[in-house]
Amino acid sequence: MKNALLITFLFGFLTCYSQNKSELIIGKWKFEKKVDLRTTQEKIADKINEPQIIESDEESDTFLTFNKTDNYYNEKEFGKWEIKKDSLLIYRKVSKDKEHLDKKIRDKYLKDKFLILKKDGIYFSKPYSLKIKYLSKEKLEFGTEKRFTIWKRIK
């Protein structure tokens, strides 16, 4: 009888405190800092092996907002978001007025899947993936064990 009560209590406790990542990420997040724990040798090897990597430009006044309708925005852009496995996929909205959306180029981008045309006629970029290293009610980390960014939830 004691075991049944203990199992019931633990199951109820874990259910109350477990939220999925899509629920936890909803809200406004402020960039706090970049962390790079790689050795000098690892940094050199990364530059040789992955020269196309562009450093992110987050600053202390960078914010990300994710809402319940799967929209996101920051100071520069907006679009849609979704979480698949341990990654946040960001689909940036592309303005129809941009000069790179000339019909010929737009058709090529759609064919090559650089652009996605949604049912409502809005264009989005190919999704940008951010690996979620850690996510709680107060803290969000994107990246790997040795290289990541830290974000804090704000009201």
ZIVEN-V479060 format. One record per backbone hydrogen bond with DSSP energy under -1.0 kcal/mol. NH is the residue of the N-H (numbers start at 0). CO is the residue of the C=O. If there is no record, write none. Layout:
nh:NH co:CO
nh:NH co:CO
This chain:
nh:4 co:0
nh:5 co:1
nh:6 co:2
nh:7 co:3
nh:8 co:4
nh:9 co:5
nh:10 co:6
nh:11 co:7
nh:12 co:8
nh:13 co:9
nh:14 co:10
nh:15 co:11
nh:16 co:12
nh:23 co:19
nh:24 co:20
nh:26 co:65
nh:28 co:63
nh:29 co:151
nh:30 co:61
nh:31 co:149
nh:32 co:149
nh:34 co:147
nh:36 co:145
nh:42 co:38
nh:43 co:39
nh:44 co:40
nh:45 co:41
nh:46 co:42
nh:47 co:43
nh:48 co:44
nh:49 co:45
nh:52 co:49
nh:61 co:58
nh:63 co:28
nh:64 co:72
nh:65 co:26
nh:66 co:70
nh:69 co:66
nh:71 co:78
nh:72 co:64
nh:73 co:76
nh:78 co:71
nh:79 co:90
nh:80 co:69
nh:81 co:88
nh:83 co:86
nh:86 co:83
nh:87 co:129
nh:88 co:81
nh:89 co:127
nh:90 co:79
nh:92 co:77
nh:93 co:122
nh:97 co:94
nh:100 co:97
nh:105 co:101
nh:106 co:102
nh:107 co:103
nh:108 co:104
nh:109 co:105
nh:110 co:106
nh:111 co:107
nh:113 co:108
nh:114 co:108
nh:115 co:123
nh:117 co:121
nh:120 co:117
nh:123 co:115
nh:124 co:91
nh:125 co:113
nh:127 co:89
nh:129 co:87
nh:131 co:85
nh:132 co:140
nh:133 co:140
nh:135 co:138
nh:139 co:150
nh:140 co:133
nh:141 co:148
nh:142 co:130
nh:143 co:146
nh:147 co:34
nh:148 co:141
nh:149 co:32
nh:150 co:139
nh:151 co:29
nh:152 co:137
nh:153 co:27
